[in-house]
Amino acid sequence: MKAAFSISARMLLAAIAGLLFASTGFAGVQSFPPSFHAQEIPTDGAIIHVRVGGRGPAVVMLHGFGDSGDMWAPVAAILVQNHTVIVPDLRGMGLSSHPEGGYDKKTQARDIVQVMDKLKIGQAALVTHDIGNMVGYALAAQFPARVIRWVIIDAPVPGIGPWDDIIRSPALWHFKVPWAGRRAAGQGP
């Protein structure tokens, strides 16, 4: 009994210590610099919330799944010193509208091109993360003259590289996608 209590007590202390150390992670979200402004840009079927700041060569930054453009604030604060930085929330995420449809990556890429058009940005460097990589790929494939450079961060792009192996590996996903293996075999949704 004494050993069981000792293990339980140690586990409880470890959990409390973990919470104390983890609480520093809740310090808050960094804001965009005051030189940025936000605006709502209508596209075909959606209204895209965009943060824009700076002057110079344009950089468009696309966030990952379940996130928003707010994730880019620390990087945008540096880039804004000598770039025009455009940070949209993808359709259905963040402060952008959540329409019934249009979530295929080709349509989301057209959203971004329409945002660029509204802002009078002909070409831009593209920085993408996670699901933003897929939108970035669709953008570069449909509008190659609009993308002058592209940085891909933290996720594979479907159809590129060993995609079939990647979607079947649960170690590479932060959540289990129950249909991924079946879909690769042509059996999923």
Secondary structure, 3 states (H helix, E strand, C coil): CHHHHHHHHHHHHHHHHHHHHHHHHHCCCCCCCCCCEEEEEEECCEEEEEEEECCCCEEEEECCCCCCHHHHHHHHHHHCCCCEEEEECCCCCCCCCCCCCCCCHHHHHHHHHHHHHHCCCCCEEEEEECHHHHHHHHHHHHCHHHEEEEEEECCCCCCCCCHHHHHHCHHHCCCCCCCHHHHHCCCCC
